[in-house]
């Protein structure tokens, strides 16, 4: 059990009945499926980050240079490249340590909630006339 404690599905593939070559093919299949699942998660993160950073750039926090569209595809490629670069940097800096990446993710989620709550409080008290239902 200690051999496959970090990879239980791969361990199950190796303990199937059959020749070693078939078990290795099954284990490779498990790896490919895991890669495809995680690739979908990475793609979703890139799309979500692109949307958030586009809105931040529209509000003037980021320079307009980030929002210039790609000549051929029309995407905000500079924001997408920056997000992908930061994702790769995070994986390399953590050396692929899944526990460190999980802790970093949880840290980011908590601070995201903190800043969202802070922004809602700031927006609530920014214009007192509108907050009480007054006319603009």
TIRO-2110 file (N, C-alpha, C; in Angstrom, 1 decimal):
// TIRO-2110
0.8, -1.2, 0.0, N, 1, A
0.0, 0.0, 0.0, CA, 1, A
0.9, 1.3, 0.0, C, 1, A
2.0, 1.2, 0.7, N, 2, A
2.8, 2.4, 0.8, CA, 2, A
3.5, 2.8, -0.6, C, 2, A
3.6, 1.8, -1.5, N, 3, A
4.1, 2.0, -2.8, CA, 3, A
3.2, 2.9, -3.6, C, 3, A
1.9, 2.8, -3.5, N, 4, A
1.0, 3.5, -4.3, CA, 4, A
0.1, 4.5, -3.5, C, 4, A
0.6, 4.9, -2.4, N, 5, A
-0.2, 5.8, -1.5, CA, 5, A
-0.5, 7.1, -2.2, C, 5, A
0.4, 7.6, -3.0, N, 6, A
0.1, 8.9, -3.7, CA, 6, A
-0.5, 8.7, -5.1, C, 6, A
-0.7, 7.4, -5.5, N, 7, A
-1.3, 7.2, -6.8, CA, 7, A
-2.1, 5.9, -6.7, C, 7, A
-3.2, 6.0, -6.1, N, 8, A
-4.0, 4.8, -5.9, CA, 8, A
-4.6, 4.2, -7.2, C, 8, A
-5.0, 5.0, -8.1, N, 9, A
-5.6, 4.4, -9.3, CA, 9, A
-4.5, 3.7, -10.2, C, 9, A
-3.3, 4.3, -10.2, N, 10, A
-2.2, 3.7, -10.8, CA, 10, A
-1.8, 2.3, -10.2, C, 10, A
-1.9, 2.3, -8.8, N, 11, A
-1.7, 1.1, -8.1, CA, 11, A
-2.7, 0.0, -8.4, C, 11, A
-4.0, 0.4, -8.5, N, 12, A
-5.0, -0.5, -8.9, CA, 12, A
-4.8, -1.1, -10.3, C, 12, A
-4.3, -0.2, -11.2, N, 13, A
-4.0, -0.7, -12.6, CA, 13, A
-2.9, -1.8, -12.6, C, 13, A
-1.9, -1.6, -11.7, N, 14, A
-0.8, -2.5, -11.7, CA, 14, A
-1.2, -3.8, -10.9, C, 14, A
-2.2, -3.9, -10.1, N, 15, A
-2.6, -5.1, -9.4, CA, 15, A
-3.7, -5.8, -10.2, C, 15, A
-4.0, -5.4, -11.4, N, 16, A
-5.0, -6.2, -12.2, CA, 16, A
-4.4, -7.5, -12.6, C, 16, A
-5.2, -8.5, -12.9, N, 17, A
-4.7, -9.8, -13.4, CA, 17, A
-4.5, -9.7, -14.9, C, 17, A
-3.3, -10.1, -15.3, N, 18, A
-2.9, -10.1, -16.7, CA, 18, A
-1.5, -9.9, -16.8, C, 18, A
-1.0, -10.0, -18.1, N, 19, A
0.4, -9.8, -18.3, CA, 19, A
0.9, -8.4, -18.0, C, 19, A
2.2, -8.3, -17.7, N, 20, A
2.8, -7.0, -17.3, CA, 20, A
2.6, -5.9, -18.4, C, 20, A
2.7, -6.3, -19.6, N, 21, A
2.6, -5.3, -20.7, CA, 21, A
1.2, -4.7, -20.8, C, 21, A
0.1, -5.5, -20.5, N, 22, A
-1.3, -5.0, -20.5, CA, 22, A
-1.5, -4.1, -19.3, C, 22, A
-0.9, -4.5, -18.2, N, 23, A
-1.0, -3.6, -17.0, CA, 23, A
-0.3, -2.3, -17.2, C, 23, A
0.8, -2.3, -17.8, N, 24, A
1.5, -1.1, -18.1, CA, 24, A
0.8, -0.2, -19.1, C, 24, A
0.1, -0.8, -20.1, N, 25, A
-0.7, 0.0, -21.0, CA, 25, A
-1.9, 0.6, -20.2, C, 25, A
-2.5, -0.2, -19.3, N, 26, A
-3.6, 0.3, -18.5, CA, 26, A
-3.1, 1.5, -17.6, C, 26, A
-2.0, 1.4, -17.1, N, 27, A
-1.4, 2.4, -16.2, CA, 27, A
-1.2, 3.7, -17.1, C, 27, A
-0.6, 3.5, -18.3, N, 28, A
-0.4, 4.6, -19.2, CA, 28, A
-1.7, 5.3, -19.5, C, 28, A
-2.8, 4.5, -19.7, N, 29, A
-4.1, 5.0, -20.0, CA, 29, A
-4.6, 5.9, -18.8, C, 29, A
-4.4, 5.4, -17.6, N, 30, A
-4.8, 6.2, -16.4, CA, 30, A
-4.0, 7.5, -16.4, C, 30, A
-2.8, 7.5, -16.7, N, 31, A
-2.0, 8.8, -16.7, CA, 31, A
-2.5, 9.7, -17.8, C, 31, A
-2.9, 9.2, -19.0, N, 32, A
-3.4, 10.1, -20.0, CA, 32, A
-4.7, 10.7, -19.7, C, 32, A
-5.6, 9.9, -19.1, N, 33, A
-6.9, 10.4, -18.6, CA, 33, A
-6.7, 11.4, -17.6, C, 33, A
-5.9, 11.2, -16.6, N, 34, A
-5.6, 12.2, -15.6, CA, 34, A
-5.1, 13.5, -16.2, C, 34, A
-4.2, 13.4, -17.1, N, 35, A
-3.7, 14.6, -17.8, CA, 35, A
-4.8, 15.3, -18.5, C, 35, A
-5.7, 14.6, -19.2, N, 36, A
-6.7, 15.3, -19.9, CA, 36, A
-7.7, 16.0, -18.9, C, 36, A
-8.0, 15.4, -17.8, N, 37, A
-8.8, 16.0, -16.8, CA, 37, A
-8.2, 17.3, -16.3, C, 37, A
-6.9, 17.2, -15.9, N, 38, A
-6.2, 18.4, -15.4, CA, 38, A
-6.0, 19.5, -16.5, C, 38, A
-5.9, 19.0, -17.8, N, 39, A
-5.8, 20.0, -18.8, CA, 39, A
-7.1, 20.8, -19.0, C, 39, A
-8.2, 20.2, -18.8, N, 40, A
-9.5, 20.9, -18.8, CA, 40, A
-9.6, 21.9, -17.6, C, 40, A
-9.1, 21.5, -16.5, N, 41, A
-9.1, 22.4, -15.3, CA, 41, A
-8.2, 23.6, -15.6, C, 41, A
-7.0, 23.4, -16.2, N, 42, A
-6.1, 24.5, -16.5, CA, 42, A
-6.7, 25.4, -17.5, C, 42, A
-7.4, 24.9, -18.5, N, 43, A
-8.1, 25.7, -19.5, CA, 43, A
-9.1, 26.6, -18.9, C, 43, A
-9.9, 26.0, -18.0, N, 44, A
-11.0, 26.8, -17.3, CA, 44, A
-10.4, 27.9, -16.5, C, 44, A
-9.2, 27.6, -15.8, N, 45, A
-8.5, 28.6, -15.0, CA, 45, A
-8.0, 29.8, -15.9, C, 45, A
-7.5, 29.4, -17.1, N, 46, A
-7.0, 30.5, -18.0, CA, 46, A
-8.2, 31.3, -18.5, C, 46, A
-9.3, 30.7, -18.9, N, 47, A
-10.4, 31.5, -19.4, CA, 47, A
-11.0, 32.4, -18.3, C, 47, A
-11.1, 31.9, -17.1, N, 48, A
-11.6, 32.7, -16.0, CA, 48, A
-10.7, 33.8, -15.6, C, 48, A
-9.4, 33.6, -15.6, N, 49, A
-8.4, 34.6, -15.3, CA, 49, A
-8.4, 35.7, -16.4, C, 49, A
-8.6, 35.3, -17.6, N, 50, A
-8.6, 36.2, -18.7, CA, 50, A
-9.8, 37.1, -18.6, C, 50, A
-11.0, 36.6, -18.2, N, 51, A
-12.2, 37.4, -18.0, CA, 51, A
-12.0, 38.4, -16.9, C, 51, A
-11.5, 38.0, -15.8, N, 52, A
-11.3, 38.9, -14.6, CA, 52, A
-10.3, 40.0, -15.0, C, 52, A
-9.1, 39.6, -15.6, N, 53, A
-8.1, 40.6, -15.9, CA, 53, A
-8.6, 41.5, -17.0, C, 53, A
-9.4, 41.1, -17.9, N, 54, A
-10.0, 42.0, -18.9, CA, 54, A
-10.9, 43.1, -18.2, C, 54, A
-11.7, 42.7, -17.2, N, 55, A
-12.5, 43.6, -16.5, CA, 55, A
-11.6, 44.6, -15.6, C, 55, A
-10.5, 44.1, -15.1, N, 56, A
-9.6, 44.9, -14.3, CA, 56, A
-8.9, 45.9, -15.2, C, 56, A
-8.6, 45.5, -16.4, N, 57, A
-8.0, 46.4, -17.4, CA, 57, A
-9.0, 47.4, -17.9, C, 57, A
-10.2, 47.1, -18.0, N, 58, A
-11.2, 48.0, -18.4, CA, 58, A
-11.4, 49.1, -17.3, C, 58, A
-11.2, 48.7, -16.1, N, 59, A
-11.4, 49.7, -15.0, CA, 59, A
-10.2, 50.6, -14.8, C, 59, A
-9.1, 50.3, -15.6, N, 60, A
-7.9, 51.2, -15.6, CA, 60, A
-6.9, 50.7, -14.6, C, 60, A
-7.0, 49.6, -14.0, N, 61, A
-6.0, 49.1, -13.0, CA, 61, A
-4.8, 48.6, -13.8, C, 61, A
-5.0, 47.8, -14.9, N, 62, A
-4.0, 47.4, -15.8, CA, 62, A
-3.8, 48.3, -16.9, C, 62, A
-2.7, 48.4, -17.5, N, 63, A
-2.5, 49.2, -18.7, CA, 63, A
-3.3, 48.7, -19.9, C, 63, A
-3.7, 49.6, -20.7, N, 64, A
-4.5, 49.2, -21.9, CA, 64, A
-3.7, 48.4, -22.9, C, 64, A
-2.4, 48.4, -22.8, N, 65, A
-1.5, 47.6, -23.6, CA, 65, A
-1.9, 46.1, -23.5, C, 65, A
-2.3, 45.6, -22.3, N, 66, A
-2.7, 44.3, -22.1, CA, 66, A
-3.9, 43.9, -22.9, C, 66, A
-4.8, 44.8, -23.2, N, 67, A
-6.1, 44.5, -23.8, CA, 67, A
-6.0, 44.6, -25.4, C, 67, A
-4.9, 44.9, -25.9, N, 68, A
-4.8, 45.0, -27.4, CA, 68, A
-5.0, 43.6, -28.0, C, 68, A
-5.9, 43.5, -28.9, N, 69, A
-6.2, 42.2, -29.5, CA, 69, A
-5.1, 41.7, -30.4, C, 69, A
-5.0, 40.4, -30.5, N, 70, A
-4.1, 39.7, -31.4, CA, 70, A
-4.6, 40.0, -32.9, C, 70, A
-3.6, 40.2, -33.7, N, 71, A
-3.9, 40.6, -35.1, CA, 71, A
-4.7, 39.5, -35.8, C, 71, A
-4.4, 38.3, -35.6, N, 72, A
-5.1, 37.2, -36.4, CA, 72, A
-6.3, 36.7, -35.7, C, 72, A
-6.2, 36.5, -34.3, N, 73, A
-7.2, 35.8, -33.6, CA, 73, A
-8.2, 36.7, -32.8, C, 73, A
-7.8, 37.9, -32.6, N, 74, A
-8.6, 38.9, -31.9, CA, 74, A
-8.7, 38.6, -30.4, C, 74, A
-7.9, 37.8, -29.8, N, 75, A
-7.9, 37.5, -28.4, CA, 75, A
-7.0, 38.5, -27.6, C, 75, A
-7.2, 38.6, -26.4, N, 76, A
-6.3, 39.4, -25.5, CA, 76, A
-5.1, 38.5, -25.2, C, 76, A
-4.2, 38.3, -26.1, N, 77, A
-3.1, 37.3, -26.0, CA, 77, A
-2.1, 37.7, -24.9, C, 77, A
-1.9, 39.0, -24.6, N, 78, A
-0.9, 39.4, -23.6, CA, 78, A
-1.4, 38.9, -22.2, C, 78, A
-2.7, 39.1, -22.0, N, 79, A
-3.2, 38.6, -20.7, CA, 79, A
-3.1, 37.1, -20.6, C, 79, A
-3.5, 36.4, -21.7, N, 80, A
-3.5, 35.0, -21.7, CA, 80, A
-2.0, 34.5, -21.5, C, 80, A
-1.1, 35.1, -22.2, N, 81, A
0.3, 34.7, -22.1, CA, 81, A
0.8, 34.9, -20.6, C, 81, A
0.4, 36.0, -20.0, N, 82, A
0.9, 36.3, -18.7, CA, 82, A
0.3, 35.3, -17.7, C, 82, A
-1.0, 34.9, -17.8, N, 83, A
-1.6, 33.9, -17.0, CA, 83, A
-0.9, 32.6, -17.1, C, 83, A
-0.7, 32.2, -18.3, N, 84, A
0.0, 30.9, -18.6, CA, 84, A
1.4, 30.9, -18.0, C, 84, A
2.1, 32.0, -18.2, N, 85, A
3.5, 32.1, -17.7, CA, 85, A
3.5, 32.0, -16.2, C, 85, A
2.5, 32.7, -15.5, N, 86, A
2.4, 32.6, -14.0, CA, 86, A
2.0, 31.2, -13.6, C, 86, A
1.2, 30.5, -14.3, N, 87, A
0.9, 29.1, -14.0, CA, 87, A
2.1, 28.2, -14.1, C, 87, A
2.8, 28.3, -15.1, N, 88, A
4.0, 27.5, -15.3, CA, 88, A
5.1, 27.9, -14.2, C, 88, A
5.2, 29.2, -13.9, N, 89, A
6.1, 29.6, -12.9, CA, 89, A
5.8, 29.0, -11.5, C, 89, A
4.5, 29.0, -11.2, N, 90, A
4.0, 28.4, -10.0, CA, 90, A
4.3, 26.9, -9.9, C, 90, A
4.1, 26.2, -10.9, N, 91, A
4.4, 24.8, -10.9, CA, 91, A
5.9, 24.5, -10.8, C, 91, A
6.7, 25.3, -11.5, N, 92, A
8.1, 25.1, -11.4, CA, 92, A
8.6, 25.5, -10.1, C, 92, A
8.1, 26.6, -9.5, N, 93, A
8.6, 27.1, -8.2, CA, 93, A
8.3, 26.1, -7.1, C, 93, A
7.1, 25.4, -7.2, N, 94, A
6.7, 24.5, -6.2, CA, 94, A
7.3, 23.1, -6.5, C, 94, A
8.0, 22.9, -7.6, N, 95, A
8.6, 21.7, -8.1, CA, 95, A
7.5, 20.6, -8.2, C, 95, A
6.3, 21.0, -8.5, N, 96, A
5.2, 20.0, -8.7, CA, 96, A
4.7, 19.4, -7.4, C, 96, A
5.0, 20.0, -6.3, N, 97, A
4.6, 19.4, -5.0, CA, 97, A
3.1, 19.7, -4.9, C, 97, A
2.3, 18.6, -5.0, N, 98, A
0.8, 18.8, -5.0, CA, 98, A
0.3, 19.4, -3.7, C, 98, A
0.9, 19.0, -2.6, N, 99, A
0.4, 19.6, -1.3, CA, 99, A
0.7, 21.1, -1.2, C, 99, A
1.9, 21.5, -1.7, N, 100, A
2.2, 23.0, -1.7, CA, 100, A
1.2, 23.7, -2.7, C, 100, A
0.9, 23.1, -3.8, N, 101, A
0.0, 23.7, -4.8, CA, 101, A
-1.4, 23.8, -4.2, C, 101, A
-1.8, 22.8, -3.5, N, 102, A
-3.1, 22.8, -2.9, CA, 102, A
-3.2, 23.8, -1.8, C, 102, A
-2.2, 24.0, -1.0, N, 103, A
-2.2, 25.0, 0.0, CA, 103, A
-2.2, 26.4, -0.6, C, 103, A
-1.4, 26.6, -1.7, N, 104, A
-1.4, 27.9, -2.4, CA, 104, A
-2.8, 28.2, -3.0, C, 104, A
-3.5, 27.2, -3.5, N, 105, A
-4.8, 27.3, -4.0, CA, 105, A
-5.8, 27.8, -2.9, C, 105, A
-5.7, 27.1, -1.8, N, 106, A
-6.6, 27.4, -0.7, CA, 106, A
-6.3, 28.8, -0.2, C, 106, A
-5.1, 29.2, -0.1, N, 107, A
-4.7, 30.5, 0.3, CA, 107, A
-5.3, 31.6, -0.7, C, 107, A
-5.2, 31.3, -2.0, N, 108, A
-5.8, 32.2, -3.0, CA, 108, A
-7.3, 32.3, -2.9, C, 108, A
-8.0, 31.2, -2.6, N, 109, A
-9.4, 31.2, -2.5, CA, 109, A
-9.8, 32.1, -1.3, C, 109, A
-9.1, 31.9, -0.2, N, 110, A
-9.5, 32.7, 1.0, CA, 110, A
-9.3, 34.1, 0.8, C, 110, A
-8.2, 34.5, 0.2, N, 111, A
-7.9, 35.9, 0.0, CA, 111, A
-8.8, 36.5, -1.1, C, 111, A
-9.3, 35.7, -2.0, N, 112, A
-10.2, 36.1, -3.0, CA, 112, A
-11.5, 36.5, -2.3, C, 112, A
-12.0, 35.7, -1.4, N, 113, A
-13.2, 36.0, -0.6, CA, 113, A
-13.0, 37.2, 0.2, C, 113, A
-11.9, 37.4, 0.8, N, 114, A
-11.6, 38.6, 1.6, CA, 114, A
-11.7, 39.8, 0.8, C, 114, A
-11.0, 39.8, -0.4, N, 115, A
-11.1, 41.0, -1.2, CA, 115, A
-12.4, 41.3, -1.8, C, 115, A
-13.2, 40.2, -2.2, N, 116, A
-14.5, 40.4, -2.7, CA, 116, A
-15.4, 41.0, -1.6, C, 116, A
-15.3, 40.6, -0.4, N, 117, A
-16.1, 41.2, 0.7, CA, 117, A
-15.7, 42.6, 1.0, C, 117, A
-14.4, 42.9, 0.9, N, 118, A
-13.9, 44.3, 1.1, CA, 118, A
-14.4, 45.2, 0.0, C, 118, A
-14.4, 44.7, -1.2, N, 119, A
-14.9, 45.5, -2.3, CA, 119, A
-16.4, 45.8, -2.2, C, 119, A
-17.1, 44.8, -1.7, N, 120, A
-18.5, 45.0, -1.6, CA, 120, A
-18.8, 46.0, -0.5, C, 120, A
-18.0, 46.0, 0.6, N, 121, A
-18.2, 47.0, 1.7, CA, 121, A
-17.8, 48.4, 1.1, C, 121, A
-16.8, 48.5, 0.4, N, 122, A
-16.3, 49.8, -0.2, CA, 122, A
-17.4, 50.3, -1.1, C, 122, A
-17.9, 49.5, -2.0, N, 123, A
-19.0, 49.9, -2.9, CA, 123, A
-20.2, 50.3, -2.2, C, 123, A
-20.5, 49.6, -1.1, N, 124, A
-21.8, 49.9, -0.3, CA, 124, A
-21.7, 51.3, 0.3, C, 124, A
-20.5, 51.7, 0.8, N, 125, A
-20.4, 53.0, 1.4, CA, 125, A
-19.8, 54.1, 0.6, C, 125, A
-19.6, 53.8, -0.7, N, 126, A
-18.9, 54.8, -1.5, CA, 126, A
-19.8, 56.0, -1.8, C, 126, A
-21.1, 55.8, -2.1, N, 127, A
-22.0, 56.9, -2.4, CA, 127, A
-23.2, 56.7, -1.5, C, 127, A
-23.3, 57.4, -0.4, N, 128, A
-24.3, 57.2, 0.6, CA, 128, A
-25.7, 57.6, 0.0, C, 128, A
-25.8, 58.5, -0.9, N, 129, A
-27.1, 58.9, -1.4, CA, 129, A
-27.7, 57.7, -2.2, C, 129, A
-27.0, 57.0, -3.0, N, 130, A
-27.5, 55.9, -3.7, CA, 130, A
-27.7, 54.7, -2.8, C, 130, A
-26.9, 54.6, -1.7, N, 131, A
-27.1, 53.4, -0.8, CA, 131, A
-28.4, 53.5, -0.1, C, 131, A
-29.0, 54.7, 0.1, N, 132, A
-30.3, 54.8, 0.8, CA, 132, A
-31.4, 54.8, -0.2, C, 132, A
-31.1, 54.6, -1.5, N, 133, A
-32.2, 54.5, -2.5, CA, 133, A
-32.5, 55.9, -3.1, C, 133, A
-31.6, 56.8, -2.9, N, 134, A
-31.8, 58.2, -3.5, CA, 134, A
-31.5, 58.2, -4.9, C, 134, A
-31.9, 59.2, -5.6, N, 135, A
-31.7, 59.4, -7.0, CA, 135, A
-30.3, 59.9, -7.3, C, 135, A
-29.8, 59.5, -8.5, N, 136, A
-28.4, 59.9, -8.8, CA, 136, A
-28.3, 61.4, -9.1, C, 136, A
END
